[in-house]
Amino acid sequence: MTTSTKKGCVIVTGASRGIGAAIALRLARAGYVVGCLSRSGDTPQIEGTSDADRAQWFSAKCDVSRPEQLKEAFLDIQTRCQQPIVGLVNNAGIHSQGRVESISEAEFKSVMDVNAYSVLAASQVAYPLLLENKGGLIVNIGSFFDKLGIKQHLTYCATKAAVAAMTRCMAVEWASKGIRVLNVAPGYIQTDFNREMLEKGPLAEFLAKRIPAGVPGNAQDVGQLVTSLFVLNSPYMTGETIYIDGGHGMLQ
């Protein structure tokens, strides 16, 4: 059930589907108003939502790689929800796959813009709004691919390694301002986009053997973790990468 006391507004990028939608739902049920940014401008598409959940969502259309659109969307959300901005979840991202020798300049730059530059751009827009609130929390959604060498995934791995590095740099620079920055790095997470691939076939068989937990995670797992970081509000915790991969990344 959604709590009745609102705790301020958290902006979530890429919130219309998948992990972003799950994060938005969990935050709403924890009592936060949620600004849901996406290319489509749609409210989160996720099963089990109620009218009470939807009442705490304010959606805006935005290309997260365009700073001017981010500024407009943030101010629009803040005006409509009439709540202080207390946090940001940089979730928006796209995937890329291909052999190293065939990666084009345009593809590399496009994925870097969405997966990495948008984290910087959105955080810069959020910065003065969080200062108005005397601090807050930024959670970046990275990947356990940030520490792995994966064939045909150079571009994606590079962007997620960049997210981890930016998290550390923002954390140490903004700690004195009361702004904490954390990186949540999921492993294989089942969403509507990849459900069939993770439930059957070669990848599903590989993961059943490779993941110590035996199964991939789901979007709700990530949503619950991200929300817990806001609810816990541990003032001395910043700059860290928190892996949520069922033990996959550490298995030898």
HELIX and SHEET records of a PDB file:
HELIX    1   1 GLY A   18  ARG A   29  1                                  12    
HELIX    2   2 ASP A   51  ARG A   54  1                                   4    
HELIX    3   3 PRO A   67  CYS A   81  1                                  15    
HELIX    4   4 VAL A  100  SER A  102  5                                   3    
HELIX    5   5 GLU A  105  MET A  112  1                                   8    
HELIX    6   6 ASP A  113  TYR A  117  3                                   5    
HELIX    7   7 SER A  118  GLU A  132  1                                  15    
HELIX    8   8 PHE A  144  LYS A  147  5                                   4    
HELIX    9   9 LEU A  154  TRP A  174  1                                  21    
HELIX   10  10 ALA A  175  LYS A  177  5                                   3    
HELIX   11  11 ARG A  195  GLU A  199  1                                   5    
HELIX   12  12 PRO A  202  ARG A  210  1                                   9    
HELIX   13  13 ALA A  219  LEU A  232  1                                  14    
HELIX   14  14 HIS A  248  MET A  250  5                                   3    
SHEET    1   A 7 TRP A  57  LYS A  61  0                                        
SHEET    2   A 7 VAL A  33  SER A  38  1                                        
SHEET    3   A 7 CYS A   9  THR A  13  1                                        
SHEET    4   A 7 ILE A  85  ASN A  90  1                                        
SHEET    5   A 7 GLY A 136  ILE A 141  1                                        
SHEET    6   A 7 ILE A 179  PRO A 186  1                                        
SHEET    7   A 7 THR A 241  ILE A 244  1                                        
SHEET    1   B 2 ILE A 189  GLN A 190  0                                        
SHEET    2   B 2 GLY A 217  ASN A 218  1                                        
END                                                                             
